[in-house]
């Protein structure tokens, strides 16, 4: 769920909107995992992982290739089918990624995980992001990590940004989780720039932010 400000009010449900968006082209994303995910997860010992809003699957396939057993979740059937094809094309063995369809505003995958990843979990609709991220924190096993990467603002090519839209800072995300005192360790709060090609194909700077926290084992 990584869109900017386009409203889906007239486009039916969130699932219909996402399916239609993915169906418009053979590939919406680059097919490469997010850089922050690669950097931070590359430091961890592989275990079980949960990828929220997996889209076309790059952020689920990459950990699976590093030895993680991944549960990957998205609202779009089209995206999940494409993600499974991506995994097969990359030689990821059956069973390393469990693709599950969830509308995270209504249902959440079961179990606890050594890593829970939410990469750009944004929506132009009224998605209950704070509630979803609190469920994500609850799904982290003792000693495990929650990694939340989000946009810090609209991209430069967005010509009509919504003035009511708010992109929370890492500190705001942390506070919204309402974590029990003494049970978590903050590993990283960060804002950084990255280059992404805009609709015209020209590289444009975009600012993102990261929150990484670990549930204490004891």
Backbone bond lengths (Angstrom), bond angles and torsions (degrees), N, CA, C in turn:
res aa  C-N    CA-C-N  psi(-1)  N-CA   C-N-CA  omega(-1)  CA-C   N-CA-C  phi
1 X - - - 1.450 - - 1.521 108.56 -
2 X 1.295 116.80 88.78 1.452 118.51 -168.77 1.511 113.17 -128.58
3 X 1.328 119.14 20.98 1.440 120.54 -175.14 1.510 111.38 -80.05
4 X 1.325 114.18 163.52 1.444 121.35 177.32 1.506 111.60 -87.30
5 X 1.344 117.73 -116.84 1.453 120.29 -165.99 1.518 114.86 -103.05
6 X 1.313 119.76 2.11 1.447 120.34 -176.53 1.518 110.73 -65.33
7 X 1.317 116.97 122.98 1.458 120.85 -178.75 1.514 110.59 -79.95
8 X 1.334 115.86 146.05 1.460 120.43 177.85 1.522 111.24 -107.41
9 X 1.321 116.81 16.77 1.456 120.50 -175.53 1.521 111.61 -53.64
10 X 1.330 117.41 -40.57 1.450 121.56 -177.41 1.513 112.52 -98.87
11 X 1.295 117.91 11.18 1.466 120.64 -173.30 1.523 112.18 -112.66
12 X 1.344 117.33 15.94 1.450 118.85 -179.36 1.509 110.99 84.07
13 X 1.314 116.35 -157.61 1.454 121.41 -175.93 1.517 111.06 -73.29
14 X 1.341 114.26 166.78 1.471 119.99 176.09 1.522 110.66 -58.20
15 X 1.333 117.46 -41.94 1.462 120.33 -179.80 1.520 111.16 -63.27
16 X 1.317 116.92 -43.07 1.471 120.32 178.81 1.516 110.95 -64.14
17 X 1.316 116.04 -41.70 1.465 120.81 178.91 1.523 110.66 -61.58
18 X 1.333 117.08 -46.55 1.462 120.65 -179.09 1.530 111.06 -65.84
19 X 1.323 116.88 -43.95 1.466 119.45 178.57 1.525 110.58 -58.66
20 X 1.323 116.51 -45.13 1.460 120.45 -179.22 1.526 111.04 -64.29
21 X 1.310 115.94 -38.65 1.465 119.70 -179.12 1.522 111.21 -65.18
22 X 1.325 116.79 -45.32 1.463 119.32 179.70 1.521 111.28 -69.13
23 X 1.325 117.33 -31.21 1.460 120.56 -177.32 1.526 112.61 -74.09
24 X 1.333 117.12 -14.89 1.472 119.21 -176.90 1.518 113.24 -70.99
25 X 1.332 117.63 -20.59 1.462 120.32 -178.75 1.516 109.68 -147.81
26 X 1.333 115.88 163.31 1.458 120.31 -178.97 1.520 111.86 -68.77
27 X 1.326 117.28 -28.85 1.463 121.05 179.09 1.518 108.83 -150.97
28 X 1.321 116.39 128.65 1.453 121.73 178.87 1.523 110.53 -90.81
29 X 1.321 117.15 -40.71 1.462 122.28 -178.93 1.530 110.85 -102.43
30 X 1.325 115.07 176.16 1.465 120.64 -175.88 1.522 112.81 -72.08
31 X 1.334 117.01 -22.03 1.459 120.31 -172.85 1.512 113.22 89.11
32 X 1.343 116.91 -1.84 1.462 121.46 178.84 1.529 110.12 -100.61
33 X 1.318 117.96 145.66 1.470 120.00 177.57 1.521 110.66 -68.46
34 X 1.316 116.03 154.38 1.458 120.17 177.71 1.526 110.37 -65.08
35 X 1.333 114.99 139.49 1.458 120.43 -174.03 1.515 113.61 -61.65
36 X 1.323 117.80 -39.72 1.465 120.44 179.82 1.522 110.37 -64.57
37 X 1.325 116.70 -40.06 1.465 120.49 177.33 1.521 110.29 -59.25
38 X 1.313 116.91 -48.01 1.466 120.71 -178.97 1.524 110.66 -60.47
39 X 1.321 116.06 -45.52 1.467 119.92 -177.78 1.517 112.27 -64.75
40 X 1.321 117.56 -48.47 1.459 120.71 -174.00 1.523 112.36 -77.83
41 X 1.322 117.66 -42.81 1.465 120.25 -178.59 1.524 110.66 -72.04
42 X 1.322 116.56 -27.70 1.455 120.09 177.30 1.516 113.47 -62.04
43 X 1.332 117.22 -16.89 1.468 122.07 179.11 1.526 112.56 -90.50
44 X 1.335 116.55 -7.52 1.463 120.72 -173.81 1.519 111.43 -98.98
45 X 1.324 115.93 155.47 1.459 121.28 173.07 1.516 108.84 -78.68
46 X 1.334 118.71 127.10 1.468 120.20 -178.01 1.525 112.75 -57.55
47 X 1.311 114.36 142.81 1.455 122.77 177.17 1.516 108.00 -155.74
48 X 1.324 116.91 -129.65 1.461 120.81 176.84 1.525 108.89 -104.59
49 X 1.337 115.79 143.62 1.459 120.74 -176.63 1.521 110.07 -135.03
50 X 1.321 114.95 149.78 1.458 122.65 174.67 1.515 107.80 -123.33
51 X 1.342 116.63 122.66 1.459 122.74 179.78 1.522 108.11 -109.23
52 X 1.332 116.71 114.05 1.459 122.17 -177.24 1.521 110.72 -95.22
53 X 1.333 116.68 125.82 1.454 120.59 -176.73 1.512 111.24 71.77
54 X 1.333 116.43 54.30 1.472 121.37 -169.01 1.519 113.45 -73.12
55 X 1.339 118.95 -17.59 1.459 119.88 179.76 1.515 112.15 56.88
56 X 1.326 116.16 -129.85 1.470 121.41 -177.23 1.526 113.29 -81.73
57 X 1.324 117.61 2.90 1.451 120.45 164.20 1.508 119.31 98.10
58 X 1.326 119.10 1.39 1.462 119.24 -176.26 1.522 112.50 -61.63
59 X 1.345 117.29 -36.81 1.466 120.72 -178.25 1.514 112.77 -80.92
60 X 1.321 117.49 -5.00 1.469 121.29 171.72 1.520 110.71 -100.27
61 X 1.324 116.10 -38.37 1.469 120.35 -178.93 1.523 110.98 -66.42
62 X 1.323 117.33 -42.03 1.472 119.06 -177.35 1.533 111.96 -61.13
63 X 1.341 120.03 -50.22 1.473 117.95 177.17 1.522 112.73 -60.91
64 X 1.332 117.84 -36.86 1.468 120.13 178.76 1.518 110.64 -60.17
65 X 1.312 116.55 -37.81 1.473 119.90 178.64 1.523 111.86 -70.61
66 X 1.335 116.92 -18.33 1.472 121.02 177.13 1.518 112.18 -92.10
67 X 1.333 117.45 1.32 1.461 120.83 177.23 1.513 115.86 107.11
68 X 1.349 117.64 2.29 1.447 120.69 177.90 1.527 110.41 -80.39
69 X 1.329 116.37 149.74 1.456 122.14 168.99 1.523 106.76 -101.25
70 X 1.319 116.44 117.09 1.451 122.17 -164.05 1.531 111.32 -113.48
71 X 1.320 115.66 134.95 1.460 122.30 164.52 1.519 106.51 -103.33
72 X 1.328 116.83 119.90 1.460 121.94 -174.99 1.524 109.44 -116.71
73 X 1.324 115.80 129.43 1.460 121.63 -169.25 1.527 110.10 -124.18
74 X 1.326 115.32 137.50 1.463 119.86 170.99 1.526 108.75 -152.94
75 X 1.331 115.64 161.20 1.456 120.88 178.34 1.520 111.96 -84.44
76 X 1.337 117.39 -19.35 1.460 122.09 -173.09 1.523 112.06 -95.96
77 X 1.328 116.71 122.18 1.464 120.52 174.69 1.532 110.77 -64.32
78 X 1.319 116.56 -38.74 1.470 120.23 179.64 1.517 110.10 -61.26
79 X 1.335 116.90 -45.42 1.464 120.70 179.52 1.522 111.14 -62.45
80 X 1.325 117.47 -42.70 1.463 120.47 -178.49 1.521 111.56 -65.98
81 X 1.329 117.75 -39.83 1.460 120.56 176.93 1.527 110.18 -63.06
82 X 1.321 116.07 -42.11 1.461 120.08 178.91 1.529 111.15 -66.77
83 X 1.324 116.30 -38.23 1.462 120.36 178.81 1.523 111.33 -63.88
84 X 1.335 116.80 -41.39 1.467 120.16 178.44 1.525 110.45 -63.56
85 X 1.330 117.18 -38.18 1.464 120.73 176.31 1.523 110.50 -64.15
86 X 1.333 116.28 -40.22 1.465 121.64 177.37 1.529 110.19 -59.31
87 X 1.326 115.92 -44.19 1.463 120.05 -179.36 1.529 110.71 -63.06
88 X 1.328 116.51 -45.17 1.471 119.59 179.64 1.520 110.88 -62.75
89 X 1.325 117.26 -41.24 1.466 120.96 -179.44 1.520 111.49 -65.05
90 X 1.331 116.71 -29.90 1.465 121.24 179.77 1.523 112.47 -89.27
91 X 1.340 116.79 4.56 1.455 120.32 176.15 1.512 114.36 75.03
92 X 1.343 117.03 21.91 1.464 120.04 177.52 1.525 108.41 -77.10
93 X 1.309 116.53 123.30 1.457 121.47 -174.33 1.527 111.26 -64.20
94 X 1.325 114.93 146.92 1.456 120.37 175.28 1.529 109.82 -56.40
95 X 1.289 115.82 136.76 1.460 120.64 178.47 1.510 114.21 98.25
96 X 1.340 118.02 -18.50 1.463 119.59 178.44 1.519 111.46 -75.28
97 X 1.340 116.78 -27.75 1.460 120.77 175.76 1.524 108.64 -124.97
98 X 1.314 115.90 126.37 1.461 122.69 175.31 1.525 107.19 -103.07
99 X 1.344 116.15 106.90 1.463 121.08 -177.97 1.531 108.87 -85.17
100 X 1.329 116.60 123.37 1.463 121.19 -177.67 1.526 110.53 -129.34
101 X 1.327 115.28 138.00 1.461 119.91 176.96 1.521 109.06 -95.47
102 X 1.330 115.90 122.38 1.460 122.34 176.45 1.518 109.21 -141.43
103 X 1.307 116.64 137.94 1.451 122.36 160.19 1.521 105.03 -88.42
104 X 1.317 116.92 104.12 1.460 120.82 -170.43 1.523 112.89 -65.05
105 X 1.311 117.45 -13.89 1.458 119.23 174.27 1.525 111.33 -77.29
106 X 1.363 115.99 -12.31 1.462 120.15 -177.43 1.526 113.72 -122.09
107 X 1.333 117.76 -30.59 1.465 120.52 -178.67 1.518 109.55 -145.10
108 X 1.329 114.84 157.53 1.467 120.73 -176.79 1.523 107.78 -139.44
109 X 1.329 118.24 139.45 1.468 120.19 -179.46 1.523 111.92 -62.02
110 X 1.311 114.93 149.11 1.457 120.61 -178.10 1.530 111.18 -80.20
111 X 1.328 115.35 162.61 1.458 121.43 171.77 1.512 114.11 97.57
112 X 1.333 115.26 170.02 1.462 122.86 174.11 1.519 108.48 -118.06
113 X 1.346 115.40 156.46 1.458 120.08 -169.36 1.529 110.09 -141.24
114 X 1.320 114.85 154.49 1.463 120.53 177.43 1.525 112.00 -73.98
115 X 1.320 115.97 -22.30 1.466 121.92 176.91 1.518 107.95 -140.97
116 X 1.329 116.49 130.24 1.459 121.86 168.92 1.524 106.66 -121.07
117 X 1.318 115.88 123.37 1.463 122.24 -173.84 1.522 110.19 -119.40
118 X 1.321 116.37 128.44 1.462 122.84 173.76 1.522 107.24 -124.52
119 X 1.315 115.98 99.47 1.456 122.17 -176.80 1.532 109.21 -101.43
120 X 1.339 115.79 109.57 1.465 122.12 176.71 1.530 111.23 56.86
121 X 1.304 115.61 51.74 1.456 121.96 179.73 1.529 108.24 -83.73
122 X 1.324 115.06 75.24 1.456 122.54 179.46 1.525 109.22 -119.77
123 X 1.317 115.48 156.89 1.459 120.79 174.43 1.514 108.80 -150.80
124 X 1.338 117.73 143.07 1.470 120.15 174.36 1.517 112.28 -72.95
125 X 1.309 117.72 -10.09 1.460 122.19 177.62 1.524 110.33 -89.51
126 X 1.309 115.64 -177.02 1.467 121.25 -179.04 1.523 109.94 -85.69
127 X 1.316 116.45 61.29 1.455 120.97 177.74 1.531 109.59 -75.00
128 X 1.331 118.94 132.14 1.468 121.16 -179.67 1.536 110.64 -77.89
129 X 1.315 116.70 70.50 1.469 121.34 -172.45 1.518 112.10 -59.57
130 X 1.332 117.66 -42.35 1.468 119.55 -178.65 1.522 110.66 -61.96
131 X 1.329 116.66 -43.53 1.466 119.60 179.98 1.523 111.15 -65.37
132 X 1.323 116.70 -39.17 1.468 120.44 178.55 1.526 110.33 -64.25
133 X 1.330 117.43 -41.96 1.461 119.71 -179.20 1.534 111.41 -70.31
134 X 1.326 117.81 -29.94 1.468 118.65 173.65 1.533 110.43 -67.06
135 X 1.331 116.54 -38.20 1.472 119.47 174.33 1.516 110.61 -65.03
136 X 1.339 116.75 -35.67 1.460 120.76 177.74 1.522 110.47 -63.12
137 X 1.326 117.16 -43.02 1.468 120.45 178.59 1.523 110.78 -63.76
138 X 1.323 116.70 -38.95 1.460 120.30 179.07 1.516 112.14 -65.87
139 X 1.336 117.13 -21.05 1.467 121.66 -178.93 1.528 112.83 -89.77
140 X 1.330 117.88 4.33 1.460 121.67 178.27 1.523 109.78 -87.47
141 X 1.322 116.73 127.33 1.463 122.07 179.00 1.531 110.15 -72.89
142 X 1.332 118.60 156.82 1.468 120.66 174.00 1.532 110.29 -53.14
143 X 1.319 115.58 131.24 1.455 121.28 -176.46 1.511 113.65 85.03
144 X 1.336 117.61 -6.63 1.457 122.43 -177.29 1.518 112.79 -87.68
145 X 1.330 115.06 175.38 1.462 122.82 -171.16 1.521 110.67 -124.71
146 X 1.331 115.86 139.65 1.458 123.41 167.97 1.514 107.81 -108.16
147 X 1.344 116.73 124.62 1.455 122.42 -179.08 1.531 108.07 -120.45
148 X 1.329 116.33 115.30 1.461 122.38 -179.24 1.523 108.48 -118.34
149 X 1.317 116.52 118.49 1.464 122.35 176.92 1.522 107.80 -118.47
150 X 1.325 116.75 130.71 1.456 120.17 -178.22 1.515 111.82 -142.44
151 X 1.326 115.31 169.89 1.455 120.82 174.78 1.527 109.32 -78.89
152 X 1.331 115.41 145.07 1.459 121.15 176.00 1.526 111.70 -95.47
153 X 1.319 117.55 -5.17 1.454 122.18 179.88 1.515 110.06 176.98
154 X 1.323 115.24 -177.80 1.459 120.10 178.90 1.524 110.61 -76.09
155 X 1.328 118.13 152.60 1.463 120.32 174.64 1.516 111.06 -70.44
156 X 1.326 116.28 161.31 1.460 121.10 -176.81 1.520 112.34 -62.07
157 X 1.332 117.48 -27.14 1.460 118.85 -176.87 1.530 112.92 -82.59
158 X 1.324 118.25 -5.80 1.462 120.79 178.97 1.524 108.62 -75.42
159 X 1.325 117.19 108.53 1.465 121.29 -171.58 1.520 113.27 -85.95
160 X 1.337 117.81 -19.70 1.461 120.22 -178.81 1.534 110.26 -130.88
161 X 1.322 116.91 64.62 1.468 118.36 -179.76 1.519 111.27 -63.30
162 X 1.321 114.64 145.97 1.453 119.87 -179.82 1.528 109.66 -79.84
163 X 1.312 118.26 119.48 1.475 119.47 -177.02 1.518 113.22 -63.80
164 X 1.343 117.18 -23.11 1.464 119.41 -178.65 1.523 112.71 -83.20
165 X 1.331 117.39 -10.68 1.465 120.87 -177.22 1.533 110.02 -71.06
166 X 1.324 115.50 140.62 1.465 120.73 178.00 1.515 109.48 -129.90
167 X 1.316 116.18 128.75 1.456 121.93 176.52 1.529 107.52 -105.53
168 X 1.326 118.24 109.12 1.463 120.05 -173.94 1.519 112.79 -67.52
169 X 1.313 115.50 146.78 1.457 122.13 173.67 1.524 109.04 -76.43
170 X 1.327 118.36 164.32 1.470 119.62 175.50 1.531 112.50 -55.93
171 X 1.325 117.02 -38.65 1.464 119.31 179.68 1.524 110.98 -66.21
172 X 1.327 117.38 -38.46 1.459 120.48 177.21 1.523 111.26 -65.49
173 X 1.333 116.53 -39.37 1.465 120.08 176.35 1.523 109.76 -62.10
174 X 1.321 116.02 -46.31 1.462 120.46 -179.70 1.527 110.76 -58.78
175 X 1.321 117.53 -46.27 1.464 121.14 -178.85 1.529 111.02 -64.92
176 X 1.338 117.23 -36.37 1.460 120.48 -177.86 1.525 111.98 -69.51
177 X 1.334 117.45 -20.24 1.462 120.34 179.54 1.524 112.44 -71.60
178 X 1.340 116.60 -21.29 1.469 121.71 178.82 1.530 111.27 50.80
179 X 1.318 116.17 52.57 1.460 121.56 -175.44 1.532 111.26 -75.46
180 X 1.314 117.58 143.55 1.468 119.96 175.83 1.528 110.82 -60.98
181 X 1.304 115.94 137.35 1.466 120.60 -177.69 1.522 110.48 -64.26
182 X 1.325 115.80 136.66 1.450 121.67 175.09 1.518 115.33 82.71
183 X 1.343 118.02 2.16 1.459 120.30 -176.69 1.535 113.43 -106.58
184 X 1.347 116.21 -6.23 1.463 119.88 -176.69 1.519 110.29 -134.78
185 X 1.326 114.96 153.52 1.466 123.12 176.89 1.529 108.17 -121.66
186 X 1.326 116.36 129.05 1.466 120.81 176.38 1.523 108.78 -82.37
187 X 1.329 116.30 120.25 1.461 121.73 179.72 1.517 112.33 -95.15
188 X 1.342 116.78 -33.82 1.466 119.15 -173.83 1.521 110.25 -158.80
189 X 1.314 116.81 129.02 1.463 123.51 163.53 1.531 105.34 -127.93
190 X 1.319 115.73 124.34 1.462 117.88 -167.75 1.523 110.26 -153.14
191 X 1.314 115.83 145.22 1.461 122.69 168.88 1.523 107.60 -122.34
192 X 1.313 116.87 133.85 1.457 119.65 -174.79 1.517 110.77 -146.97
193 X 1.324 115.31 158.01 1.459 121.92 177.56 1.524 110.11 -98.95
194 X 1.311 116.32 147.93 1.454 121.39 171.56 1.519 108.56 -143.14
195 X 1.299 115.85 159.70 1.462 121.59 -179.18 1.523 109.01 -103.04
196 X 1.324 115.91 131.19 1.455 121.58 176.25 1.517 108.92 -137.50
197 X 1.323 116.61 141.07 1.454 119.84 177.68 1.518 110.37 -70.38
198 X 1.329 116.37 133.78 1.448 121.92 177.25 1.518 111.44 -82.27
199 X 1.327 117.38 -177.75 1.461 121.25 -179.84 1.522 113.82 -57.68
200 X 1.337 116.90 -26.42 1.465 120.06 179.06 1.526 112.51 -88.08
201 X 1.345 116.55 1.83 1.455 120.78 178.01 1.517 114.24 88.08
202 X 1.323 117.57 -5.38 1.462 119.74 -179.12 1.530 110.73 -86.74
203 X 1.335 117.35 140.22 1.469 119.85 179.69 1.526 111.49 -66.35
204 X 1.336 115.61 136.26 1.457 122.43 -177.91 1.521 109.07 -136.22
205 X 1.327 115.72 143.09 1.454 120.59 179.21 1.531 110.03 -79.09
206 X 1.349 115.41 138.57 1.460 122.10 177.68 1.516 106.58 -136.00
207 X 1.335 116.83 139.35 1.465 121.76 -178.11 1.525 109.27 -102.05
208 X 1.330 116.02 128.83 1.456 123.22 178.38 1.525 109.53 -121.93
209 X 1.324 116.36 168.65 1.456 119.10 174.25 1.523 110.56 -139.14
210 X 1.320 115.10 162.05 1.466 121.97 -173.46 1.520 110.67 -137.09
211 X 1.322 114.75 137.56 1.463 121.65 167.65 1.517 107.39 -125.78
212 X 1.325 116.61 127.01 1.467 121.75 176.49 1.528 107.72 -129.40
213 X 1.333 115.17 124.95 1.462 120.07 -179.56 1.520 109.53 -134.72
214 X 1.345 115.71 153.87 1.459 121.29 179.77 1.519 109.41 -121.53
215 X 1.348 115.07 133.27 1.461 119.74 172.40 1.515 108.86 -76.73
216 X 1.310 117.58 126.33 1.452 120.63 -178.24 1.526 110.98 -67.39
217 X 1.303 115.40 141.41 1.466 120.97 -173.52 1.526 111.89 -73.04
218 X 1.321 116.99 -30.60 1.465 119.37 -175.51 1.450 111.59 -91.42
